[in-house]
Amino acid sequence: MNLSRNEWVLGEISRIVSTCQLCELSKTRTNSVPGYGSPSATIMFIGEGPGANEDKQGRPFVGQAGKLLDKLLGTISLAREDVFITNIVKCRPPGNRVPETNEVRVCKPYLMAQIAIMRPKVIVTLGASSTKSMLSPSVAISRIHGKLQIKEGIRFLPMYHPAAYLHKRSPDLLQAMKGDFKTLEKINSQLE
């Protein structure tokens, strides 16, 4: 089987992540969760960190938030196999807490390597933690969701995390999320 350069490098990153012990999260993980999807994807989704289901399976967004993400992708005729899904940190923070600054600092080079090899056209940051980590600690997801941001020549589209809807069950929030996915569809079609 011939692997593409992207597949090979992403596989190497996954192998390194699986044995990483640079932070305390490595001591409590069941599995690392480096990412999943097409190695040639033009769209990358970045969440905060793996949850309990992801830790068990070693794949991102496999719980209820993942099911909602799959439905939202379907509204713009995409499947998770068409995109690449990953997180800021590659191991589950205990109790699904927000990753600590040091954990993000030591794990972010893995994410940046994934971005560098894949060179996606658009990076979707899911939720406040991902958005703040990738853009600026001072940004508010409520103000910039669905609005294209450019930083260092990279296109970012901040969106609410699917878990936000699952916690609040707000129809307005779900409509905002659907609208953000329509914006993603429009941006993606313009970049083809």
Secondary structure, 3 states (H helix, E strand, C coil): CCCCHHHHHHHHHHHHHHHCCCCCHHHHCCCCCCCEECCCCCEEEEECCCCHHHHHHCCCCCCHHHHHHHHHHHCCCCCHHHCEEEECCCCCCHHHCCCCHHHHHHHHHHHHHHHHHHCCCEEEEECHHHHHHHCCCCCCHHHHCCCCEEECCEEEEEECCHHHHHHHCCHHHHHHHHHHHHHHHHHHHHHC
